[in-house]
Amino acid sequence: MIDMPHLRFVHAADLHLDSPFIGIKAVAPENVASTLQDATFSAYENIVNLCIEERVDALLVAGDVYDAADRSLRAQLKFVDGLKRLDEAGIRSFVCHGNHDPLNGWEAQLEYPKGCTRFGEEAQAVPVLEDDPERAVVYGISYPMSEVSDNLALRLGPADSSTFSIGLVHANVDSDTKHLNYAPCSLDDLERSGIDYWALGHVHTRQVLRERTPTVVYPGNPQGRHPNEPGPRGVYLVEVDDGGDVRLDFRSVDNVRWERTRLDISIMENEQDLIDALHNSMDDALNGAVVRSIVLRIALSGRGVIHGSLRQSNFIEGLIEDVNREWARRSPFAWCERIEDDTATPFNRDERINGSDFLAEVLRTADRAKANSDLLARLQIGLSDLYQHRLYRQHLSDHVPSGDDLSRMIDEAEAILVNLLGEDEEP
């Protein structure tokens, strides 16, 4: 790689503009529902503002601009308006389409700015800057239809080694099981391409698969849309130095943040303790979001005296109503989307272990296992077969538990069995 001029761009993906937020809007108050309705648009506006404030050379969007093939007119107008703002600021934009917004979906005939390149179903190479074509080149390709099984990454390149190259594609690298296996490719495919930076889309949780030679990045989606997309969401501000080295700077651009928290009822003496803990959780989540609204799911666990109250009809619904009455009216707001009850009645291990029932024998067996080196060794041998099994080893750690890890595993197994065998003796 020869020395090259300085280059800066923003890598975004999976905007899902006008995502419907199904379910929560039906029960949320107007201010919460309207904020959620506009959340994907607000995140996109934050991306455009970031590009302008940082004076980048280009914005790259790696597919799924829209939430559905028959994209809404509102989403299309908002997207084009943002690209026009970039064009007026002298910032180029490069867009490819993925499985949610394929080329054969319905599209209004809108005028895109001159500085925007939208890649088609055939691979294309376009200089980042028209007046300096040797500075950097974007290689891109789009989905012609929603289901693409071909390896599109193989169609990009080979890249010119004298120019910094960027591959823009919506793809599943190494068959990520949490996402549909569209445009599948391997990390080896990307490494052999000669492309310096792979700007990927499709996986909604940000991942840096490789830091350099080449740099391979999923920025994730810029706005979480449900409890399974928690935490900060955003884009990468990418800086390339004169020698071609890449620096990644993640920037959160989400407007509403989804979070989960867990509360242990075993330390609570009464219902007021629980109510106070719920309000403290809302406060902590809102403060941690840094001037963003929060949608929070709270899981209750442990064994405690208030378990019986949680089983009362409409008790949990009343808790949700109480916290939301206080926190949903704020700006930014905190909204408790759900309280999950995974609690149980109090359990005195010292008393139960001296019993004569099956649960008592389980507790005594757990103690013997942790104290007996022969039993621990036999357990480790049994686990070894599981951890080395060709079907299961990819989902487990790369070493069989031993020592303290094995003891903790026994404790966890005991807790599960106590919950199953020590079910509440309630009518």
VOPAGU-2260 file (C-alpha; in pm, 1 decimal, decimal comma):
REM VOPAGU-2260
SITE   aa  ch    i         X         Y         Z
SITE  MET   A    0       0,0       0,0       0,0
SITE  ILE   A    1     148,1     337,2    -102,0
SITE  ASP   A    2     109,9     653,5     103,0
SITE  MET   A    3    -228,7     814,0      45,9
SITE  PRO   A    4    -422,4    1121,4     145,5
SITE  HIS   A    5    -618,3    1142,4     465,5
SITE  LEU   A    6    -970,9     993,0     439,0
SITE  ARG   A    7   -1269,6    1006,8     678,0
SITE  PHE   A    8   -1611,8     850,6     636,9
SITE  VAL   A    9   -1909,8     731,7     839,9
SITE  HIS   A   10   -2012,4     367,7     808,8
SITE  ALA   A   11   -2381,8     305,5     883,6
SITE  ALA   A   12   -2616,8      16,3     813,2
SITE  ASP   A   13   -2964,2    -119,3     883,8
SITE  LEU   A   14   -3142,4     214,1     928,5
SITE  HIS   A   15   -3484,4      43,3     901,2
SITE  LEU   A   16   -3651,3     380,0     853,9
SITE  ASP   A   17   -4015,9     387,6     964,9
SITE  SER   A   18   -3988,2      63,4    1162,2
SITE  PRO   A   19   -4335,0       9,9    1314,0
SITE  PHE   A   20   -4244,9     -78,6    1678,9
SITE  ILE   A   21   -4534,3    -325,1    1681,7
SITE  GLY   A   22   -4707,5    -374,0    2017,2
SITE  ILE   A   23   -4562,8    -112,7    2248,1
SITE  LYS   A   24   -4722,8     185,3    2072,9
SITE  ALA   A   25   -5065,7      39,2    2142,6
SITE  VAL   A   26   -5020,5      63,4    2521,7
SITE  ALA   A   27   -4776,5     353,5    2557,7
SITE  PRO   A   28   -4886,4     713,2    2623,4
SITE  GLU   A   29   -4883,0     955,9    2332,3
SITE  ASN   A   30   -4541,3    1109,1    2402,8
SITE  VAL   A   31   -4377,8     765,8    2425,0
SITE  ALA   A   32   -4558,1     631,2    2118,3
SITE  SER   A   33   -4474,2     934,1    1903,7
SITE  THR   A   34   -4108,4     929,1    2008,9
SITE  LEU   A   35   -4085,5     561,5    1915,8
SITE  GLN   A   36   -4260,4     628,3    1585,2
SITE  ASP   A   37   -3993,3     885,1    1497,9
SITE  ALA   A   38   -3696,8     705,4    1658,7
SITE  THR   A   39   -3545,4     562,6    1339,2
SITE  PHE   A   40   -3580,1     900,4    1165,9
SITE  SER   A   41   -3417,9    1078,7    1462,0
SITE  ALA   A   42   -3125,5     835,9    1452,7
SITE  TYR   A   43   -3081,7     896,8    1078,6
SITE  GLU   A   44   -3089,7    1273,0    1132,9
SITE  ASN   A   45   -2820,9    1228,2    1398,6
SITE  ILE   A   46   -2609,0    1039,0    1143,5
SITE  VAL   A   47   -2642,5    1320,1     889,7
SITE  ASN   A   48   -2557,1    1578,8    1156,7
SITE  LEU   A   49   -2252,6    1375,7    1261,0
SITE  CYS   A   50   -2125,9    1363,7     902,0
SITE  ILE   A   51   -2161,0    1739,5     865,5
SITE  GLU   A   52   -2013,4    1824,6    1206,2
SITE  GLU   A   53   -1714,5    1596,3    1151,0
SITE  ARG   A   54   -1672,0    1715,4     790,0
SITE  VAL   A   55   -1627,6    1363,3     659,6
SITE  ASP   A   56   -1568,2    1279,5     296,1
SITE  ALA   A   57   -1857,2    1036,4     265,5
SITE  LEU   A   58   -2142,5     845,8     427,3
SITE  LEU   A   59   -2167,6     471,3     350,3
SITE  VAL   A   60   -2496,1     289,6     415,5
SITE  ALA   A   61   -2465,8     -89,4     395,8
SITE  GLY   A   62   -2822,1    -193,3     319,5
SITE  ASP   A   63   -3167,5    -212,5     480,3
SITE  VAL   A   64   -3227,0     159,0     456,3
SITE  TYR   A   65   -3597,2      80,7     486,1
SITE  ASP   A   66   -3791,8    -166,7     695,2
SITE  ALA   A   67   -3983,1    -331,4     411,9
SITE  ALA   A   68   -3953,6    -384,6      37,1
SITE  ASP   A   69   -4264,6    -169,7     -16,5
SITE  ARG   A   70   -4103,4     118,5     165,8
SITE  SER   A   71   -4320,7     403,9     292,5
SITE  LEU   A   72   -4319,1     734,4     108,9
SITE  ARG   A   73   -4242,1     909,5     436,6
SITE  ALA   A   74   -3926,9     700,3     479,1
SITE  GLN   A   75   -3811,9     765,0     122,0
SITE  LEU   A   76   -3863,7    1140,8     151,3
SITE  LYS   A   77   -3676,0    1156,3     483,6
SITE  PHE   A   78   -3387,4     953,4     344,9
SITE  VAL   A   79   -3346,8    1162,2      30,5
SITE  ASP   A   80   -3373,1    1485,7     229,7
SITE  GLY   A   81   -3081,5    1372,1     446,1
SITE  LEU   A   82   -2870,9    1285,8     141,2
SITE  LYS   A   83   -2942,9    1628,5      -4,2
SITE  ARG   A   84   -2820,7    1794,4     316,1
SITE  LEU   A   85   -2499,0    1595,9     284,0
SITE  ASP   A   86   -2462,1    1690,2     -81,9
SITE  GLU   A   87   -2503,4    2059,2       1,3
SITE  ALA   A   88   -2223,3    2019,6     256,7
SITE  GLY   A   89   -1997,4    1860,3      -6,4
SITE  ILE   A   90   -2026,4    1509,5     140,9
SITE  ARG   A   91   -2070,0    1212,2     -93,5
SITE  SER   A   92   -2302,6     923,1      -8,8
SITE  PHE   A   93   -2288,0     556,7    -113,0
SITE  VAL   A   94   -2582,7     323,3     -61,5
SITE  CYS   A   95   -2639,2     -44,6    -124,4
SITE  HIS   A   96   -2965,4    -231,5     -69,4
SITE  GLY   A   97   -3025,9    -547,7     133,3
SITE  ASN   A   98   -3298,0    -801,1     203,6
SITE  HIS   A   99   -3539,7    -551,5     360,9
SITE  ASP   A  100   -3510,6    -294,5      81,2
SITE  PRO   A  101   -3426,9    -491,2    -236,5
SITE  LEU   A  102   -3416,9    -323,7    -574,8
SITE  ASN   A  103   -3743,7    -485,1    -684,9
SITE  GLY   A  104   -3943,3    -325,1    -401,9
SITE  TRP   A  105   -4183,4     -37,1    -463,4
SITE  GLU   A  106   -4011,2     297,5    -491,4
SITE  ALA   A  107   -4131,6     650,7    -558,7
SITE  GLN   A  108   -3960,9     838,2    -841,1
SITE  LEU   A  109   -3764,3    1086,3    -631,5
SITE  GLU   A  110   -3465,4    1295,9    -731,6
SITE  TYR   A  111   -3150,6    1185,5    -551,3
SITE  PRO   A  112   -2863,0    1432,4    -518,8
SITE  LYS   A  113   -2576,0    1422,7    -766,0
SITE  GLY   A  114   -2332,5    1324,3    -491,5
SITE  CYS   A  115   -2518,7    1002,2    -409,9
SITE  THR   A  116   -2424,9     664,5    -559,4
SITE  ARG   A  117   -2682,7     387,6    -527,8
SITE  PHE   A  118   -2538,6      53,2    -626,8
SITE  GLY   A  119   -2735,5    -183,5    -850,1
SITE  GLU   A  120   -2744,5    -560,1    -881,4
SITE  GLU   A  121   -2416,6    -561,8   -1076,7
SITE  ALA   A  122   -2093,4    -487,4    -892,7
SITE  GLN   A  123   -1958,6    -139,0    -948,8
SITE  ALA   A  124   -1647,6      55,3    -844,0
SITE  VAL   A  125   -1687,3     429,3    -778,7
SITE  PRO   A  126   -1424,2     679,0    -657,5
SITE  VAL   A  127   -1508,5     838,8    -323,9
SITE  LEU   A  128   -1417,8    1181,4    -465,0
SITE  GLU   A  129   -1470,2    1263,5    -831,6
SITE  ASP   A  130   -1191,3    1520,8    -836,7
SITE  ASP   A  131    -945,6    1281,2    -670,6
SITE  PRO   A  132   -1024,3     930,8    -801,2
SITE  GLU   A  133    -698,8     779,4    -675,9
SITE  ARG   A  134    -777,1     867,4    -315,7
SITE  ALA   A  135   -1024,7     586,7    -245,4
SITE  VAL   A  136   -1273,6     365,5    -427,9
SITE  VAL   A  137   -1600,0     208,0    -308,0
SITE  TYR   A  138   -1690,9    -132,9    -450,2
SITE  GLY   A  139   -2061,6    -198,9    -400,3
SITE  ILE   A  140   -2353,9    -421,4    -494,5
SITE  SER   A  141   -2725,0    -445,1    -400,5
SITE  TYR   A  142   -2984,6    -719,1    -360,6
SITE  PRO   A  143   -3207,1    -747,6    -669,2
SITE  MET   A  144   -3465,4    -928,8    -453,6
SITE  SER   A  145   -3513,7    -996,5     -84,3
SITE  GLU   A  146   -3371,0   -1350,4     -75,6
SITE  VAL   A  147   -3017,6   -1370,1    -209,1
SITE  SER   A  148   -2818,9   -1689,1    -160,2
SITE  ASP   A  149   -2521,2   -1596,3    -380,1
SITE  ASN   A  150   -2191,4   -1482,4    -233,0
SITE  LEU   A  151   -2203,2   -1117,8    -340,4
SITE  ALA   A  152   -1872,6   -1033,6    -173,8
SITE  LEU   A  153   -1689,2   -1245,9    -431,9
SITE  ARG   A  154   -1816,3   -1012,0    -704,6
SITE  LEU   A  155   -1643,1    -709,5    -551,4
SITE  GLY   A  156   -1286,8    -647,0    -656,9
SITE  PRO   A  157   -1017,4    -736,1    -722,5
SITE  ALA   A  158    -909,9    -407,2    -572,6
SITE  ASP   A  159    -628,5    -186,3    -698,0
SITE  SER   A  160    -359,4    -210,1    -430,2
SITE  SER   A  161    -243,9     146,5    -500,3
SITE  THR   A  162    -578,2     296,3    -390,7
SITE  PHE   A  163    -758,4     258,0     -58,6
SITE  SER   A  164   -1057,3      33,2    -128,7
SITE  ILE   A  165   -1391,2      -9,0      50,0
SITE  GLY   A  166   -1632,4    -298,1      -1,9
SITE  LEU   A  167   -1997,1    -208,0      60,8
SITE  VAL   A  168   -2232,7    -505,0      90,7
SITE  HIS   A  169   -2517,9    -646,3     298,9
SITE  ALA   A  170   -2402,5    -996,2     391,9
SITE  ASN   A  171   -2383,9   -1270,7     650,3
SITE  VAL   A  172   -2021,7   -1350,1     732,5
SITE  ASP   A  173   -1948,4   -1702,6     853,6
SITE  SER   A  174   -2319,5   -1787,7     884,6
SITE  ASP   A  175   -2423,9   -1582,3    1187,3
SITE  THR   A  176   -2712,1   -1792,2    1321,8
SITE  LYS   A  177   -2899,7   -1491,7    1465,0
SITE  HIS   A  178   -2964,0   -1355,9    1115,8
SITE  LEU   A  179   -3093,8   -1502,4     791,9
SITE  ASN   A  180   -2811,2   -1645,0     584,5
SITE  TYR   A  181   -2841,3   -1405,1     290,8
SITE  ALA   A  182   -2543,1   -1326,0      66,2
SITE  PRO   A  183   -2331,6   -1564,7     273,9
SITE  CYS   A  184   -1955,1   -1529,4     268,3
SITE  SER   A  185   -1660,0   -1620,9     484,7
SITE  LEU   A  186   -1404,4   -1403,9     656,8
SITE  ASP   A  187   -1145,2   -1577,0     438,4
SITE  ASP   A  188   -1333,3   -1452,8     128,7
SITE  LEU   A  189   -1305,6   -1096,4     254,0
SITE  GLU   A  190    -940,3   -1131,3     349,2
SITE  ARG   A  191    -845,2   -1261,7       3,4
SITE  SER   A  192   -1030,4    -984,8    -182,7
SITE  GLY   A  193    -758,4    -721,6    -160,9
SITE  ILE   A  194   -1017,1    -472,3     -32,5
SITE  ASP   A  195    -890,4    -267,2     261,5
SITE  TYR   A  196   -1215,4    -196,8     450,1
SITE  TRP   A  197   -1534,7    -400,8     442,1
SITE  ALA   A  198   -1838,8    -187,3     524,2
SITE  LEU   A  199   -2095,2    -452,5     609,6
SITE  GLY   A  200   -2462,7    -453,2     699,5
SITE  HIS   A  201   -2719,0    -716,1     809,3
SITE  VAL   A  202   -2602,7    -801,0    1163,9
SITE  HIS   A  203   -2769,2    -560,7    1408,8
SITE  THR   A  204   -2515,6    -588,8    1689,4
SITE  ARG   A  205   -2192,6    -404,3    1614,3
SITE  GLN   A  206   -1892,4    -626,8    1558,0
SITE  VAL   A  207   -1537,2    -571,5    1443,0
SITE  LEU   A  208   -1456,5    -904,3    1281,5
SITE  ARG   A  209   -1106,9    -796,2    1186,7
SITE  GLU   A  210    -921,4    -477,6    1278,3
SITE  ARG   A  211    -688,1    -454,3     980,3
SITE  THR   A  212    -571,2    -610,3     653,8
SITE  PRO   A  213    -856,5    -591,4     588,6
SITE  THR   A  214   -1072,3    -413,5     844,0
SITE  VAL   A  215   -1409,0    -591,0     857,8
SITE  VAL   A  216   -1692,3    -415,4    1041,0
SITE  TYR   A  217   -2062,0    -443,1    1120,7
SITE  PRO   A  218   -2172,2    -111,8    1278,2
SITE  GLY   A  219   -2506,0    -261,1    1387,9
SITE  ASN   A  220   -2832,3     -75,4    1352,8
SITE  PRO   A  221   -2835,6     289,9    1463,6
SITE  GLN   A  222   -3161,5     257,4    1657,0
SITE  GLY   A  223   -3268,4     -37,6    1871,5
SITE  ARG   A  224   -3625,4    -145,0    1802,6
SITE  HIS   A  225   -3707,3    -406,3    2068,9
SITE  PRO   A  226   -3569,3    -560,7    2390,7
SITE  ASN   A  227   -3338,2    -790,1    2193,9
SITE  GLU   A  228   -3154,0    -484,6    2058,7
SITE  PRO   A  229   -3039,9    -326,9    2387,6
SITE  GLY   A  230   -2763,1     -84,2    2467,4
SITE  PRO   A  231   -2594,5     189,5    2264,6
SITE  ARG   A  232   -2662,3     182,3    1890,2
SITE  GLY   A  233   -2485,1     386,1    1628,3
SITE  VAL   A  234   -2228,2     409,3    1350,5
SITE  TYR   A  235   -1853,4     405,0    1302,8
SITE  LEU   A  236   -1658,3     717,4    1223,2
SITE  VAL   A  237   -1367,8     578,0    1022,4
SITE  GLU   A  238   -1037,7     757,9     976,3
SITE  VAL   A  239    -766,7     636,6     739,2
SITE  ASP   A  240    -419,0     784,2     775,6
SITE  ASP   A  241    -168,5     851,8     500,7
SITE  GLY   A  242     -28,0     501,5     534,1
SITE  GLY   A  243    -364,7     329,7     499,6
SITE  ASP   A  244    -403,8     241,3     868,0
SITE  VAL   A  245    -764,4     249,6     989,6
SITE  ARG   A  246    -893,5     397,7    1315,2
SITE  LEU   A  247   -1248,4     313,3    1426,7
SITE  ASP   A  248   -1450,5     543,4    1649,6
SITE  PHE   A  249   -1797,3     418,2    1746,0
SITE  ARG   A  250   -2053,6     696,5    1782,4
SITE  SER   A  251   -2395,7     630,3    1934,7
SITE  VAL   A  252   -2677,2     803,3    1747,0
SITE  ASP   A  253   -2983,7     632,1    1895,0
SITE  ASN   A  254   -3267,4     847,3    2026,0
SITE  VAL   A  255   -3439,6     581,0    2237,8
SITE  ARG   A  256   -3240,6     311,8    2415,2
SITE  TRP   A  257   -3368,3     -32,2    2512,7
SITE  GLU   A  258   -3228,1    -177,7    2831,6
SITE  ARG   A  259   -3277,4    -475,3    3062,7
SITE  THR   A  260   -3213,1    -498,6    3434,9
SITE  ARG   A  261   -3261,2    -761,9    3704,0
SITE  LEU   A  262   -3369,6    -713,8    4065,3
SITE  ASP   A  263   -3323,6    -972,5    4340,4
SITE  ILE   A  264   -3621,4    -982,6    4579,4
SITE  SER   A  265   -3436,3   -1189,2    4840,1
SITE  ILE   A  266   -3307,6    -870,1    5005,7
SITE  MET   A  267   -3650,8    -700,6    5007,7
SITE  GLU   A  268   -3859,4    -710,0    5324,0
SITE  ASN   A  269   -4186,5    -572,2    5188,3
SITE  GLU   A  270   -4368,2    -432,2    4885,2
SITE  GLN   A  271   -4238,9     -80,4    4947,6
SITE  ASP   A  272   -3882,2    -205,5    4911,0
SITE  LEU   A  273   -3976,9    -344,8    4570,3
SITE  ILE   A  274   -4148,3     -23,8    4460,0
SITE  ASP   A  275   -3846,0     181,4    4567,2
SITE  ALA   A  276   -3612,5     -55,8    4382,8
SITE  LEU   A  277   -3819,3     -26,1    4063,5
SITE  HIS   A  278   -3807,7     353,4    4072,7
SITE  ASN   A  279   -3432,7     345,7    4140,5
SITE  SER   A  280   -3389,3     118,5    3836,9
SITE  MET   A  281   -3577,5     365,1    3617,1
SITE  ASP   A  282   -3361,8     649,2    3749,0
SITE  ASP   A  283   -3036,9     459,4    3694,7
SITE  ALA   A  284   -3134,8     357,3    3341,6
SITE  LEU   A  285   -3233,1     710,5    3243,2
SITE  ASN   A  286   -2913,2     860,2    3385,8
SITE  GLY   A  287   -2705,7     598,4    3207,7
SITE  ALA   A  288   -2863,2     676,0    2871,9
SITE  VAL   A  289   -2703,9    1025,0    2855,9
SITE  VAL   A  290   -2995,0    1247,7    2747,3
SITE  ARG   A  291   -3186,2     972,2    2570,6
SITE  SER   A  292   -3520,6     817,2    2644,2
SITE  ILE   A  293   -3525,9     463,6    2781,1
SITE  VAL   A  294   -3750,7     161,8    2732,6
SITE  LEU   A  295   -3674,7     -74,0    3020,1
SITE  ARG   A  296   -3758,7    -439,1    3081,7
SITE  ILE   A  297   -3718,0    -545,6    3444,6
SITE  ALA   A  298   -3676,4    -908,0    3552,8
SITE  LEU   A  299   -3744,2   -1002,2    3914,3
SITE  SER   A  300   -3558,4   -1302,9    4050,3
SITE  GLY   A  301   -3467,3   -1469,9    4376,2
SITE  ARG   A  302   -3662,3   -1610,4    4670,2
SITE  GLY   A  303   -3829,6   -1370,8    4908,5
SITE  VAL   A  304   -4128,5   -1283,4    5120,3
SITE  ILE   A  305   -4286,8   -1062,0    4854,4
SITE  HIS   A  306   -4315,8   -1349,7    4608,3
SITE  GLY   A  307   -4672,0   -1410,6    4721,7
SITE  SER   A  308   -4768,9   -1050,7    4645,2
SITE  LEU   A  309   -4626,9   -1082,0    4294,4
SITE  ARG   A  310   -4865,9   -1371,5    4236,8
SITE  GLN   A  311   -5167,2   -1158,7    4327,2
SITE  SER   A  312   -5401,0   -1070,9    4041,0
SITE  ASN   A  313   -5297,4    -747,4    3859,5
SITE  PHE   A  314   -5019,4    -677,8    4112,3
SITE  ILE   A  315   -4746,4    -657,9    3848,0
SITE  GLU   A  316   -4970,0    -449,4    3621,3
SITE  GLY   A  317   -5011,8    -208,9    3913,9
SITE  LEU   A  318   -4635,1    -184,7    3959,5
SITE  ILE   A  319   -4586,4    -100,7    3591,2
SITE  GLU   A  320   -4858,8     162,7    3607,0
SITE  ASP   A  321   -4700,9     318,9    3916,6
SITE  VAL   A  322   -4350,0     357,0    3773,0
SITE  ASN   A  323   -4472,4     473,1    3433,0
SITE  ARG   A  324   -4696,7     735,4    3590,8
SITE  GLU   A  325   -4381,0     892,9    3731,8
SITE  TRP   A  326   -4123,3     835,2    3459,8
SITE  ALA   A  327   -4308,7     829,8    3127,4
SITE  ARG   A  328   -4409,0    1195,8    3151,8
SITE  ARG   A  329   -4048,0    1313,7    3169,2
SITE  SER   A  330   -3843,6    1438,4    2877,7
SITE  PRO   A  331   -3643,6    1235,7    2799,1
SITE  PHE   A  332   -3872,3     965,7    2934,9
SITE  ALA   A  333   -3822,5     625,0    3093,0
SITE  TRP   A  334   -4088,6     367,1    3007,5
SITE  CYS   A  335   -4119,5      29,8    3180,5
SITE  GLU   A  336   -4216,1    -200,4    2896,9
SITE  ARG   A  337   -4249,0    -518,6    3107,8
SITE  ILE   A  338   -4182,0    -668,3    3448,6
SITE  GLU   A  339   -4098,2   -1038,6    3436,6
SITE  ASP   A  340   -4154,8   -1249,4    3746,6
SITE  ASP   A  341   -3903,2   -1530,2    3793,9
SITE  THR   A  342   -3922,1   -1535,7    4173,9
SITE  ALA   A  343   -4003,2   -1807,4    4423,8
SITE  THR   A  344   -4094,1   -1846,6    4790,4
SITE  PRO   A  345   -3817,8   -1824,4    5053,7
SITE  PHE   A  346   -3598,5   -2132,5    5077,8
SITE  ASN   A  347   -3396,3   -2235,3    5383,8
SITE  ARG   A  348   -3123,5   -2462,6    5253,4
SITE  ASP   A  349   -2997,0   -2559,8    5598,9
SITE  GLU   A  350   -3341,9   -2684,9    5696,0
SITE  ARG   A  351   -3421,7   -2862,2    5367,8
SITE  ILE   A  352   -3089,8   -3047,4    5340,9
SITE  ASN   A  353   -3171,7   -3241,4    5657,2
SITE  GLY   A  354   -3501,1   -3364,5    5515,4
SITE  SER   A  355   -3581,2   -3708,7    5376,3
SITE  ASP   A  356   -3728,1   -3608,3    5039,5
SITE  PHE   A  357   -3569,0   -3609,6    4695,3
SITE  LEU   A  358   -3480,7   -3238,7    4713,5
SITE  ALA   A  359   -3278,9   -3301,2    5030,0
SITE  GLU   A  360   -3086,1   -3574,8    4849,7
SITE  VAL   A  361   -3015,1   -3334,5    4559,9
SITE  LEU   A  362   -2869,0   -3080,3    4803,1
SITE  ARG   A  363   -2653,9   -3339,8    4975,6
SITE  THR   A  364   -2531,9   -3471,3    4639,2
SITE  ALA   A  365   -2428,3   -3120,1    4534,3
SITE  ASP   A  366   -2225,6   -3079,1    4853,6
SITE  ARG   A  367   -2060,1   -3418,7    4808,2
SITE  ALA   A  368   -1972,7   -3340,1    4447,8
SITE  LYS   A  369   -1797,6   -3016,3    4536,4
SITE  ALA   A  370   -1603,5   -3178,9    4821,5
SITE  ASN   A  371   -1505,5   -3504,1    4648,7
SITE  SER   A  372   -1220,8   -3482,0    4397,5
SITE  ASP   A  373   -1315,8   -3815,6    4239,2
SITE  LEU   A  374   -1672,5   -3699,4    4173,3
SITE  LEU   A  375   -1544,5   -3371,3    4030,2
SITE  ALA   A  376   -1308,9   -3560,3    3798,1
SITE  ARG   A  377   -1590,8   -3786,8    3676,6
SITE  LEU   A  378   -1812,3   -3483,9    3616,1
SITE  GLN   A  379   -1536,1   -3312,6    3419,4
SITE  ILE   A  380   -1491,4   -3621,2    3199,0
SITE  GLY   A  381   -1862,4   -3625,7    3126,9
SITE  LEU   A  382   -1861,9   -3256,0    3038,0
SITE  SER   A  383   -1560,5   -3307,4    2812,2
SITE  ASP   A  384   -1768,4   -3526,9    2582,0
SITE  LEU   A  385   -2027,0   -3248,6    2556,6
SITE  TYR   A  386   -1776,9   -2966,4    2502,8
SITE  GLN   A  387   -1601,9   -3158,8    2225,6
SITE  HIS   A  388   -1918,5   -3271,2    2048,4
SITE  ARG   A  389   -1921,7   -3146,0    1689,3
SITE  LEU   A  390   -2276,8   -3007,5    1719,8
SITE  TYR   A  391   -2244,2   -2832,5    2056,6
SITE  ARG   A  392   -1883,2   -2716,4    2086,3
SITE  GLN   A  393   -1945,7   -2405,4    1872,9
SITE  HIS   A  394   -2191,3   -2282,8    2138,6
SITE  LEU   A  395   -1963,7   -2352,3    2438,2
SITE  SER   A  396   -1638,1   -2206,9    2565,9
SITE  ASP   A  397   -1310,7   -2346,7    2438,1
SITE  HIS   A  398   -1220,8   -2517,9    2766,9
SITE  VAL   A  399   -1399,3   -2766,3    2992,1
SITE  PRO   A  400   -1485,8   -2613,1    3332,8
SITE  SER   A  401   -1262,3   -2712,9    3621,3
SITE  GLY   A  402   -1189,7   -2599,8    3976,0
SITE  ASP   A  403   -1397,0   -2300,6    4087,6
SITE  ASP   A  404   -1575,6   -2287,6    3749,6
SITE  LEU   A  405   -1695,1   -2642,9    3798,4
SITE  SER   A  406   -1813,8   -2567,3    4152,5
SITE  ARG   A  407   -2007,3   -2266,0    4026,5
SITE  MET   A  408   -2166,9   -2484,1    3760,6
SITE  ILE   A  409   -2281,4   -2726,3    4032,5
SITE  ASP   A  410   -2429,0   -2434,6    4228,9
SITE  GLU   A  411   -2615,6   -2315,1    3920,6
SITE  ALA   A  412   -2748,3   -2664,6    3854,7
SITE  GLU   A  413   -2861,6   -2687,1    4217,6
SITE  ALA   A  414   -3046,6   -2356,0    4189,8
SITE  ILE   A  415   -3231,9   -2479,4    3881,3
SITE  LEU   A  416   -3329,3   -2803,3    4052,9
SITE  VAL   A  417   -3442,2   -2621,8    4367,3
SITE  ASN   A  418   -3672,6   -2407,8    4156,1
SITE  LEU   A  419   -3809,7   -2716,8    3981,4
SITE  LEU   A  420   -3840,4   -2945,6    4283,0
SITE  GLY   A  421   -3917,7   -2688,7    4550,4
SITE  GLU   A  422   -4222,1   -2544,1    4376,9
SITE  ASP   A  423   -4445,3   -2323,2    4584,9
SITE  GLU   A  424   -4687,8   -2499,4    4813,8
SITE  GLU   A  425   -4959,2   -2252,1    4729,8
SITE  PRO   A  426   -5320,5   -2352,3    4655,8
